Amino acid sequence: MADHEQGNQSKDPLQPLVGPATSAYLQIKKIFQLFLLPVFITFFILFGIWLLLSGRFDLFHISLGVISCMIISFYSCDLLFSQPVNRRIPLVWFRFIKYIPWLLYQIFLANIHVMRLVLHPQMMELIDPKIITFKSRLKSDMSLVTFANSITLTPGTITVYVSVYGDFRVHIIDQASGQALPGEMEERIARAFGE
Amino acid sequence: MMDVIAVILLFCGLFFFTGGAVGIIRFPDFYSRLHPAGKLDTAGLLMAMAGMALHTIHDLSMSSLFTGFKILLIVVFVFITSPTATHAIIDAGVRAGLRPWTKKEKEEHP
């Protein structure tokens, strides 16, 4: 365990060098933030899903779950948290959960809109497919991915391309679908991720 | 009562699925066909799965509650993977150089 933490610390290129002068407390805090906290959070998420999927609460099945979740979270905690965990993460998740009902409502409205287009007799006059481009002010990877997936989930708009700097190319099916972009959805995502 | 709501939700889901299938046939090109194909299914799936979950948890025992949660998990995972898959398909189309269909008069007066 201790060997692994040391190896992890020296291998990680993002971490600033910890000189001999810094106190042991800071080093422990660094190790905790970089390695242990992601492992713990990943473990609890995985174990929750295990309990939900297995539905059996006898000792044998739970211990099997604990062992496999520990192994998986030990080896692949860096998939879920590619950046060091900071204090804001629970807050971000809470605000993200508040964002979901609004997204579902938007999906529902846009579904009815596309449904009307599909079943309309003069469909070919109503639709006007094209690719539009715009620049988003979102910065972090996570918020850009959320924004792109939200655009694609909303019917009438599909994200064609996203760059890391926030350039979006979106295929829209008619003018009404494209007018809402980036607009309120971007604002709400920016609020959820604290940007 | 629960069963009536579940059946209504299932029929709403079927309506959206049917709309998606009709849209795939009616829309003019590859890109616009992805709109009903990828996305009307999400609303249809949400409603159909909500109906099935309601029908399952109707006796409120522990195991049926777990089954209901699992059905909701299907919705969560489809909502994560479906836009990613749609984006992968449309990106493949753009990379292959397929030009999107636009209205003729727009092409004459750019």
Chai-1 contact restraints between the chains, C-beta under 6 A:
chainA,res_idxA,chainB,res_idxB,connection_type,confidence,min_distance_angstrom,max_distance_angstrom,comment,restraint_id
A,L52,B,F69,contact,1.0,0.0,6.0,A-B,restraint_1
A,G55,B,F66,contact,1.0,0.0,6.0,A-B,restraint_2
A,N111,B,A43,contact,1.0,0.0,6.0,A-B,restraint_3
A,M115,B,G19,contact,1.0,0.0,6.0,A-B,restraint_4
A,V118,B,G19,contact,1.0,0.0,6.0,A-B,restraint_5
A,V118,B,V22,contact,1.0,0.0,6.0,A-B,restraint_6
A,V118,B,G23,contact,1.0,0.0,6.0,A-B,restraint_7
A,V118,B,P36,contact,1.0,0.0,6.0,A-B,restraint_8
A,D128,B,K103,contact,1.0,0.0,6.0,A-B,restraint_9
A,P129,B,S32,contact,1.0,0.0,6.0,A-B,restraint_10
A,P129,B,P100,contact,1.0,0.0,6.0,A-B,restraint_11
A,K130,B,T102,contact,1.0,0.0,6.0,A-B,restraint_12
A,N149,B,P83,contact,1.0,0.0,6.0,A-B,restraint_13
A,T152,B,P83,contact,1.0,0.0,6.0,A-B,restraint_14
A,T152,B,T86,contact,1.0,0.0,6.0,A-B,restraint_15
A,T152,B,H87,contact,1.0,0.0,6.0,A-B,restraint_16
A,L153,B,P83,contact,1.0,0.0,6.0,A-B,restraint_17
A,P155,B,K39,contact,1.0,0.0,6.0,A-B,restraint_18
A,I158,B,T86,contact,1.0,0.0,6.0,A-B,restraint_19
A,I158,B,I90,contact,1.0,0.0,6.0,A-B,restraint_20
A,T159,B,H87,contact,1.0,0.0,6.0,A-B,restraint_21
A,V160,B,I90,contact,1.0,0.0,6.0,A-B,restraint_22
A,V160,B,V94,contact,1.0,0.0,6.0,A-B,restraint_23
A,H171,B,Y31,contact,1.0,0.0,6.0,A-B,restraint_24
A,I173,B,S32,contact,1.0,0.0,6.0,A-B,restraint_25
A,I173,B,H35,contact,1.0,0.0,6.0,A-B,restraint_26
